[in-house]
């Protein structure tokens, strides 16, 4: 499958695709004759996105005391906070699943469950959690 430069808002990802100098049709946004990224041939973008996915912990593996008001659907986080994609939500989910399926073992679960940013709510390291909450880019 191929995604294209138009699928992304992120400048770094667009540059990766453009520098490959391969033109074709996109399977996600259906653009024609644009710079494309063949997901089967290269995994660089998948690896970068997987790093983001690993920031979040699936609800079923979070401590019971994790605040439920801090749980969110990953697709909402990616759409509203990261601004990586230039796609509707359904197409974005399909693209992330394709890009990350080789490097993220629970790729289906991460879109079915809610996720949390566990490091912000570690009770035994409360001072670190408060520091991260006040100062982390995330």
C-alpha positions as CSV (number, residue, x, y, z in Angstrom):
1,X,0.0,0.0,0.0
2,X,1.1,3.6,-0.6
3,X,0.4,6.8,1.3
4,X,1.4,10.2,-0.1
5,X,2.6,13.6,0.8
6,X,-1.0,14.9,1.0
7,X,-1.8,12.4,3.8
8,X,0.4,14.4,6.3
9,X,0.5,17.8,7.9
10,X,3.9,17.0,9.5
11,X,6.7,18.7,7.6
12,X,9.3,16.0,8.6
13,X,7.2,13.2,7.2
14,X,6.4,15.1,4.1
15,X,10.1,15.6,3.5
16,X,10.8,11.9,3.9
17,X,8.2,11.1,1.3
18,X,9.3,13.9,-1.1
19,X,13.0,12.9,-0.9
20,X,12.1,9.4,-2.1
21,X,11.2,11.0,-5.5
22,X,8.6,8.3,-6.2
23,X,5.3,9.4,-7.8
24,X,2.1,7.4,-7.9
25,X,-1.4,7.1,-6.5
26,X,-2.3,7.1,-2.9
27,X,-4.4,4.3,-1.3
28,X,-5.6,6.5,1.6
29,X,-6.5,10.0,0.3
30,X,-6.8,8.9,-3.3
31,X,-4.5,11.6,-4.7
32,X,-3.0,10.9,-8.2
33,X,0.5,11.4,-9.5
34,X,1.9,12.7,-6.2
35,X,4.9,11.8,-4.2
36,X,4.2,8.5,-2.5
37,X,5.6,6.3,0.2
38,X,5.5,2.5,-0.3
39,X,4.7,1.1,3.1
40,X,5.8,-2.4,2.1
41,X,9.3,-1.3,1.0
42,X,10.2,1.1,3.8
43,X,9.3,1.3,7.5
44,X,10.9,4.6,8.6
45,X,7.6,6.4,9.0
46,X,6.1,3.4,10.8
47,X,9.0,3.4,13.2
48,X,8.6,7.2,13.9
49,X,4.9,6.8,14.5
50,X,5.4,3.7,16.7
51,X,7.6,5.9,19.0
52,X,4.5,8.1,19.5
53,X,2.3,5.1,20.2
54,X,4.6,3.8,22.9
55,X,4.2,7.0,24.8
56,X,0.6,5.9,25.7
57,X,-0.4,2.9,27.7
58,X,-3.5,0.8,26.9
59,X,-6.3,1.0,29.4
60,X,-6.1,-2.7,30.2
61,X,-2.5,-2.4,31.4
62,X,-2.8,0.8,33.4
63,X,-2.9,0.7,37.2
64,X,-6.5,0.6,38.6
65,X,-6.0,4.0,40.3
66,X,-5.3,5.8,36.9
67,X,-7.8,8.6,36.6
68,X,-10.5,7.7,34.1
69,X,-10.9,11.3,33.1
70,X,-7.4,11.1,31.7
71,X,-8.2,8.3,29.4
72,X,-8.8,9.1,25.7
73,X,-9.1,7.3,22.4
74,X,-5.8,7.3,20.5
75,X,-7.4,8.6,17.3
76,X,-8.6,11.7,19.2
77,X,-5.2,12.3,20.6
78,X,-3.5,11.9,17.2
79,X,-6.1,14.2,15.5
80,X,-6.4,16.9,18.2
81,X,-3.0,17.1,19.8
82,X,-0.4,15.8,17.4
83,X,-1.6,17.3,14.1
84,X,0.4,14.8,12.0
85,X,-2.2,13.8,9.5
86,X,-4.3,15.5,6.8
87,X,-6.9,12.8,6.6
88,X,-10.4,12.1,8.1
89,X,-10.3,10.0,11.2
90,X,-11.2,6.7,9.5
91,X,-8.5,7.1,6.9
92,X,-6.0,8.1,9.5
93,X,-6.7,5.0,11.6
94,X,-6.3,2.8,8.5
95,X,-3.0,4.5,7.6
96,X,-1.5,4.2,11.2
97,X,-2.5,0.6,11.4
98,X,-0.7,-0.1,8.1
99,X,2.4,1.9,8.9
100,X,2.8,0.5,12.4
101,X,1.7,-3.2,12.0
102,X,5.3,-4.5,11.8
103,X,6.6,-2.6,14.8
104,X,3.6,-2.3,17.2
105,X,2.3,-5.6,18.4
106,X,-1.1,-4.4,19.8
107,X,-2.0,-2.1,16.9
108,X,-5.6,-3.2,16.8
109,X,-6.0,-2.9,20.6
110,X,-4.6,0.7,20.6
111,X,-7.6,1.9,18.5
112,X,-10.2,-0.2,20.4
113,X,-9.3,0.8,23.9
114,X,-8.7,4.1,25.5
115,X,-5.1,5.0,26.4
116,X,-3.4,7.1,29.0
117,X,-0.1,8.8,29.6
118,X,0.9,6.7,32.6
119,X,4.1,8.7,33.5
120,X,2.0,11.7,34.5
121,X,0.1,9.8,37.1
122,X,2.7,7.7,39.0
123,X,1.7,7.9,42.6
124,X,5.0,6.7,44.0
125,X,6.8,9.3,41.9
126,X,4.4,12.1,42.4
127,X,7.0,14.9,42.2
128,X,8.1,13.6,38.8
129,X,4.5,13.3,37.6
130,X,3.8,16.9,38.6
131,X,7.0,18.1,36.9
132,X,6.1,16.3,33.7
133,X,2.5,17.6,33.8
134,X,3.8,21.2,34.2
135,X,6.7,21.0,31.8
136,X,6.4,18.1,29.3
137,X,5.8,18.9,25.7
138,X,3.2,16.2,25.6
